[in-house]
Amino acid sequence: PTVLRGYGVVAGGLVGGSNRDCESGGVAAWFLHDLNDNENPISGNEGARNRLITANGCTMTTMPVEPSPCVRYQGCREGLPIDWCQTTGAGHSVQASLSGPGMWQFFSSL
């Protein structure tokens, strides 16, 4: 967290089983994952997101952000937003029409 300001993940998940290095100080994060991803189950990204929700002091309340269907968790510590974009029917793909604009907007706001 002293080096990394934020990161974005498309159809990813926990690297090495955790993102614990970011837990103590928190880090901003943008996630995109398809519910029907059979190559890399969404549960990996859900685990990473849930750990950061705790680390960043967020609540489970969300508000929509652009691009749709993204949401932002509320109550996060200043400068540590978490955006979650969950799709259905795209499978394991980069989803360029969503990932490009979504990440650009997210990182531009940091």
N, CA, C and O of each residue as an XYZ file, in Angstrom:
440
protein
N       0.799     -1.208      0.000
C       0.000      0.000      0.000
C       0.843      1.274      0.000
O       0.328      2.340     -0.338
N       2.121      1.195      0.368
C       2.969      2.383      0.332
C       3.506      2.634     -1.067
O       4.049      3.707     -1.329
N       3.368      1.673     -1.969
C       3.862      1.813     -3.333
C       2.723      1.831     -4.341
O       2.755      2.600     -5.301
N       1.729      0.999     -4.132
C       0.648      0.807     -5.080
C      -0.532      1.693     -4.717
O      -1.083      1.571     -3.623
N      -0.929      2.586     -5.622
C      -2.041      3.515     -5.385
C      -3.386      2.849     -5.641
O      -4.356      3.086     -4.922
N      -3.430      2.011     -6.679
C      -4.662      1.332     -7.034
C      -4.381      0.304     -8.108
O      -3.327      0.322     -8.744
N      -5.336     -0.595     -8.306
C      -5.178     -1.579     -9.371
C      -6.534     -1.935     -9.956
O      -7.579     -1.702     -9.348
N      -6.489     -2.507    -11.158
C      -7.689     -2.943    -11.842
C      -7.539     -4.386    -12.263
O      -6.456     -4.821    -12.653
N      -8.640     -5.136    -12.183
C      -8.613     -6.562    -12.493
C      -9.774     -6.898    -13.426
O     -10.918     -6.516    -13.178
N      -9.459     -7.616    -14.500
C     -10.484     -8.129    -15.400
C     -10.399     -9.651    -15.371
O      -9.379    -10.230    -15.743
N     -11.470    -10.289    -14.928
C     -11.536    -11.762    -14.867
C     -10.332    -12.335    -14.130
O      -9.785    -13.365    -14.524
N      -9.928    -11.670    -13.074
C      -8.754    -12.106    -12.319
C      -9.131    -12.836    -11.059
O     -10.019    -13.689    -11.063
N      -8.473    -12.510    -10.004
C      -8.730    -13.152     -8.723
C      -7.546    -12.960     -7.815
O      -6.685    -12.121     -8.078
N      -7.495    -13.711     -6.772
C      -6.416    -13.602     -5.804
C      -5.132    -14.177     -6.382
O      -5.121    -15.307     -6.869
N      -4.072    -13.421     -6.333
C      -2.760    -13.897     -6.776
C      -2.094    -14.565     -5.585
O      -1.929    -13.941     -4.536
N      -1.714    -15.815     -5.734
C      -1.074    -16.527     -4.636
C      -2.005    -16.746     -3.460
O      -1.556    -17.023     -2.348
N      -3.303    -16.624     -3.702
C      -4.275    -16.918     -2.668
C      -4.677    -15.735     -1.812
O      -5.608    -15.864     -1.017
N      -4.014    -14.572     -1.936
C      -4.451    -13.439     -1.129
C      -3.882    -12.139     -1.650
O      -2.962    -12.122     -2.467
N      -4.445    -11.057     -1.162
C      -3.885     -9.729     -1.383
C      -3.585     -9.115     -0.022
O      -3.810     -7.924      0.193
N      -3.077     -9.931      0.893
C      -2.838     -9.496      2.262
C      -1.845     -8.343      2.372
O      -1.904     -7.574      3.331
N      -0.931     -8.209      1.407
C       0.019     -7.109      1.467
C      -0.691     -5.767      1.415
O      -0.162     -4.765      1.896
N      -1.883     -5.739      0.836
C      -2.637     -4.494      0.727
C      -3.615     -4.309      1.872
O      -4.225     -3.247      1.995
N      -3.776     -5.314      2.706
C      -4.804     -5.247      3.734
C      -4.522     -4.217      4.822
O      -5.449     -3.559      5.294
N      -3.280     -4.062      5.226
C      -3.009     -3.179      6.354
C      -3.263     -1.721      6.018
O      -3.836     -0.992      6.827
N      -2.847     -1.285      4.841
C      -3.022      0.112      4.485
C      -4.115      0.349      3.485
O      -4.528      1.493      3.293
N      -4.597     -0.679      2.842
C      -5.630     -0.529      1.836
C      -5.063     -0.067      0.506
O      -3.949      0.452      0.429
N      -5.846     -0.265     -0.526
C      -5.488      0.165     -1.869
C      -6.782      0.300     -2.657
O      -7.712     -0.483     -2.461
N      -6.851      1.278     -3.539
C      -8.026      1.446     -4.392
C      -8.064      0.305     -5.406
O      -7.017     -0.152     -5.864
N      -9.271     -0.159     -5.759
C      -9.361     -1.293     -6.679
C     -10.615     -1.220     -7.540
O     -11.682     -0.795     -7.096
N     -10.445     -1.654     -8.798
C     -11.544     -1.751     -9.767
C     -11.589     -3.184    -10.264
O     -10.582     -3.713    -10.736
N     -12.751     -3.813    -10.160
C     -12.916     -5.217    -10.531
C     -13.969     -5.369    -11.622
O     -15.007     -4.709    -11.592
N     -13.693     -6.236    -12.576
C     -14.672     -6.646    -13.586
C     -14.612     -8.154    -13.715
O     -13.545     -8.724    -13.946
N     -15.763     -8.802    -13.565
C     -15.791    -10.256    -13.695
C     -17.187    -10.681    -14.140
O     -18.188    -10.079    -13.751
N     -17.234    -11.718    -14.954
C     -18.500    -12.251    -15.418
C     -18.938    -13.399    -14.524
O     -18.137    -14.263    -14.169
N     -20.203    -13.401    -14.166
C     -20.757    -14.437    -13.308
C     -20.603    -15.827    -13.922
O     -20.472    -16.816    -13.200
N     -20.619    -15.902    -15.246
C     -20.549    -17.183    -15.948
C     -19.158    -17.500    -16.479
O     -19.029    -18.223    -17.468
N     -18.128    -16.981    -15.850
C     -16.747    -17.271    -16.241
C     -16.397    -18.670    -15.749
O     -16.182    -18.880    -14.555
N     -16.341    -19.621    -16.671
C     -16.050    -21.011    -16.309
C     -14.560    -21.309    -16.258
O     -14.163    -22.354    -15.743
N     -13.723    -20.414    -16.780
C     -12.269    -20.621    -16.757
C     -11.631    -20.100    -15.475
O     -10.661    -20.674    -14.979
N     -12.171    -19.026    -14.948
C     -11.656    -18.432    -13.718
C     -12.869    -17.977    -12.895
O     -13.364    -16.870    -13.105
N     -13.347    -18.791    -11.983
C     -14.578    -18.480    -11.255
C     -14.535    -17.123    -10.557
O     -13.496    -16.683    -10.066
N     -15.675    -16.490    -10.530
C     -15.818    -15.161     -9.945
C     -15.467    -15.136     -8.456
O     -15.163    -14.074     -7.913
N     -15.505    -16.278     -7.802
C     -15.234    -16.336     -6.355
C     -13.848    -15.797     -6.000
O     -13.669    -15.253     -4.910
N     -12.861    -15.934     -6.894
C     -11.528    -15.387     -6.628
C     -11.545    -13.879     -6.509
O     -10.927    -13.314     -5.607
N     -12.258    -13.221     -7.425
C     -12.371    -11.767     -7.344
C     -13.257    -11.340     -6.189
O     -13.022    -10.294     -5.583
N     -14.263    -12.128     -5.878
C     -15.102    -11.794     -4.725
C     -14.278    -11.821     -3.439
O     -14.461    -10.973     -2.565
N     -13.380    -12.783     -3.323
C     -12.519    -12.853     -2.147
C     -11.597    -11.655     -2.041
O     -11.421    -11.093     -0.960
N     -11.006    -11.263     -3.165
C     -10.116    -10.089     -3.172
C     -10.900     -8.827     -2.824
O     -10.451     -8.002     -2.027
N     -12.067     -8.690     -3.427
C     -12.919     -7.523     -3.146
C     -13.298     -7.474     -1.671
O     -13.190     -6.422     -1.041
N     -13.735     -8.583     -1.119
C     -14.178     -8.609      0.274
C     -13.055     -8.264      1.246
O     -13.288     -7.584      2.245
N     -11.852     -8.722      0.965
C     -10.717     -8.368      1.828
C     -10.447     -6.870      1.783
O     -10.152     -6.255      2.807
N     -10.551     -6.281      0.580
C     -10.296     -4.845      0.469
C     -11.434     -4.007      1.046
O     -11.200     -2.904      1.540
N     -12.655     -4.517      0.987
C     -13.759     -3.808      1.632
C     -13.437     -3.622      3.115
O     -13.641     -2.542      3.669
N     -12.939     -4.664      3.744
C     -12.549     -4.581      5.145
C     -11.348     -3.663      5.333
O     -11.367     -2.787      6.199
N     -10.308     -3.855      4.533
C      -9.081     -3.060      4.669
C      -9.322     -1.572      4.431
O      -8.695     -0.728      5.071
N     -10.231     -1.253      3.512
C     -10.484      0.143      3.155
C     -11.586      0.779      3.990
O     -11.912      1.951      3.804
N     -12.161      0.007      4.913
C     -13.185      0.544      5.804
C     -14.512      0.808      5.126
O     -15.281      1.650      5.590
N     -14.802      0.106      4.033
C     -16.041      0.305      3.281
C     -17.207     -0.416      3.955
O     -17.014     -1.306      4.783
N     -18.406     -0.014      3.584
C     -19.607     -0.742      3.977
C     -20.026     -1.613      2.794
O     -19.426     -1.533      1.722
N     -21.036     -2.430      2.980
C     -21.553     -3.266      1.893
C     -22.597     -2.529      1.053
O     -23.153     -3.094      0.111
N     -22.859     -1.276      1.395
C     -23.783     -0.450      0.613
C     -23.083      0.008     -0.657
O     -21.932      0.442     -0.616
N     -23.786     -0.089     -1.796
C     -23.209      0.327     -3.068
C     -24.076      1.380     -3.744
O     -25.274      1.494     -3.482
N     -23.438      2.139     -4.614
C     -24.125      3.110     -5.462
C     -23.652      2.881     -6.892
O     -22.479      2.578     -7.108
N     -24.542      3.019     -7.873
C     -24.119      2.844     -9.264
C     -23.095      3.903     -9.680
O     -23.187      5.062     -9.277
N     -22.123      3.489    -10.487
C     -21.168      4.405    -11.113
C     -21.077      4.023    -12.585
O     -21.453      2.918    -12.976
N     -20.583      4.928    -13.378
C     -20.395      4.651    -14.807
C     -19.079      3.948    -15.015
O     -18.115      4.233    -14.304
N     -19.005      3.050    -15.953
C     -20.090      2.592    -16.815
C     -20.924      1.528    -16.118
O     -20.442      0.811    -15.241
N     -22.165      1.443    -16.518
C     -23.056      0.405    -16.002
C     -22.555     -0.953    -16.479
O     -22.152     -1.070    -17.636
N     -22.563     -1.956    -15.656
C     -23.292     -2.189    -14.416
C     -22.440     -2.016    -13.169
O     -22.685     -2.687    -12.167
N     -21.455     -1.143    -13.202
C     -20.529     -0.993    -12.076
C     -21.185     -0.310    -10.889
O     -22.091      0.510    -11.038
N     -20.699     -0.672     -9.697
C     -21.131     -0.039     -8.461
C     -19.893      0.315     -7.645
O     -18.834     -0.290     -7.809
N     -20.037      1.294     -6.771
C     -18.955      1.686     -5.862
C     -19.420      1.468     -4.434
O     -20.514      1.883     -4.050
N     -18.564      0.804     -3.646
C     -18.858      0.586     -2.237
C     -18.721      1.906     -1.490
O     -17.814      2.694     -1.756
N     -19.621      2.130     -0.568
C     -19.704      3.392      0.159
C     -18.948      3.313      1.487
O     -18.710      2.233      2.026
N     -18.579      4.491      1.995
C     -17.960      4.583      3.310
C     -16.482      4.251      3.342
O     -15.888      4.204      4.420
N     -15.865      4.018      2.177
C     -14.433      3.689      2.145
C     -13.616      4.888      2.630
O     -14.037      6.038      2.500
N     -12.447      4.600      3.188
C     -11.547      5.689      3.593
C     -11.200      6.533      2.377
O     -11.181      6.043      1.248
N     -10.930      7.783      2.620
C     -10.610      8.748      1.574
C      -9.532      8.217      0.633
O      -8.479      7.763      1.082
N      -9.791      8.276     -0.647
C      -8.814      7.872     -1.651
C      -8.700      6.380     -1.886
O      -7.833      5.941     -2.643
N      -9.574      5.574     -1.241
C      -9.493      4.121     -1.373
C     -10.817      3.525     -1.860
O     -11.377      2.647     -1.204
N     -11.323      3.998     -3.009
C     -12.586      3.459     -3.493
C     -12.445      2.026     -4.008
O     -11.364      1.587     -4.401
N     -13.557      1.324     -3.992
C     -13.628     -0.006     -4.577
C     -14.828     -0.036     -5.509
O     -15.965      0.166     -5.082
N     -14.564     -0.290     -6.787
C     -15.621     -0.436     -7.781
C     -15.733     -1.901     -8.175
O     -14.726     -2.587     -8.351
N     -16.960     -2.370     -8.310
C     -17.249     -3.767     -8.655
C     -18.161     -3.772     -9.870
O     -19.243     -3.185     -9.853
N     -17.714     -4.439    -10.921
C     -18.483     -4.530    -12.158
C     -18.723     -6.009    -12.456
O     -17.803     -6.734    -12.834
N     -19.947     -6.437    -12.285
C     -20.282     -7.847    -12.506
C     -21.209     -7.949    -13.707
O     -22.243     -7.284    -13.765
N     -20.828     -8.786    -14.662
C     -21.633     -9.000    -15.852
C     -22.135    -10.433    -15.884
O     -21.729    -11.267    -15.075
N     -23.019    -10.704    -16.823
C     -23.537    -12.044    -17.030
C     -23.562    -12.313    -18.527
O     -24.071    -11.504    -19.303
N     -23.012    -13.449    -18.926
C     -23.068    -13.860    -20.316
C     -21.833    -13.566    -21.147
O     -21.795    -13.909    -22.328
N     -20.825    -12.940    -20.563
C     -19.609    -12.613    -21.312
C     -18.532    -13.680    -21.145
O     -17.560    -13.695    -21.900
N     -18.691    -14.569    -20.173
C     -17.701    -15.619    -19.952
C     -16.349    -15.050    -19.556
O     -16.258    -13.987    -18.941
N     -15.294    -15.782    -19.923
C     -13.928    -15.362    -19.592
C     -13.400    -14.519    -20.749
O     -12.849    -15.044    -21.716
N     -13.577    -13.207    -20.633
C     -13.148    -12.305    -21.706
C     -12.731    -10.963    -21.127
O     -13.030    -10.646    -19.975
N     -12.036    -10.179    -21.945
C     -11.544     -8.877    -21.499
C     -12.668     -7.834    -21.426
O     -12.533     -6.833    -20.722
N     -13.756     -8.056    -22.134
C     -14.887     -7.127    -22.142
C     -14.418     -5.690    -22.392
O     -14.675     -4.792    -21.589
N     -13.735     -5.492    -23.503
C     -13.086     -4.212    -23.812
C     -14.028     -3.018    -23.794
O     -13.616     -1.924    -23.409
N     -15.272     -3.196    -24.198
C     -16.198     -2.061    -24.221
C     -16.556     -1.586    -22.818
O     -17.051     -0.471    -22.649
N     -16.315     -2.402    -21.832
C     -16.564     -2.048    -20.439
C     -15.266     -1.806    -19.677
O     -15.161     -0.847    -18.913
N     -14.275     -2.677    -19.883
C     -13.041     -2.573    -19.101
C     -12.242     -1.313    -19.422
O     -11.731     -0.662    -18.511
N     -12.128     -0.962    -20.689
C     -11.360      0.239    -21.058
C     -11.942      1.502    -20.453
O     -11.256      2.200    -19.706
N     -13.219      1.816    -20.767
C     -13.820      3.023    -20.185
C     -13.913      2.976    -18.662
O     -13.720      3.992    -17.994
N     -14.208      1.803    -18.118
C     -14.348      1.691    -16.663
C     -13.053      1.973    -15.932
O     -13.020      2.734    -14.965
N     -11.976      1.343    -16.413
C     -10.679      1.583    -15.754
C     -10.223      3.017    -15.950
O      -9.683      3.627    -15.027
N     -10.433      3.563    -17.140
C     -10.011      4.953    -17.392
C     -10.717      5.901    -16.409
O     -10.079      6.765    -15.808
N     -12.005      5.734    -16.257
C     -12.749      6.596    -15.340
C     -12.276      6.395    -13.909
O     -12.097      7.366    -13.174
N     -12.074      5.152    -13.508
C     -11.639      4.855    -12.147
C     -10.266      5.471    -11.851
O     -10.111      6.189    -10.863
N      -9.280      5.196    -12.691
C      -7.928      5.698    -12.423
C      -7.846      7.213    -12.575
O      -7.039      7.853    -11.901
N      -8.661      7.794    -13.440
C      -8.683      9.249    -13.582
C      -9.207      9.932    -12.327
O      -8.892     11.092    -12.062
N     -10.015      9.198    -11.551
C     -10.603      9.788    -10.352
C      -9.699      9.694     -9.121
O      -9.987     10.315     -8.098
N      -8.629      8.939     -9.207
C      -7.757      8.764     -8.029
C      -6.859      9.959     -7.812
O      -6.068      9.974     -6.869
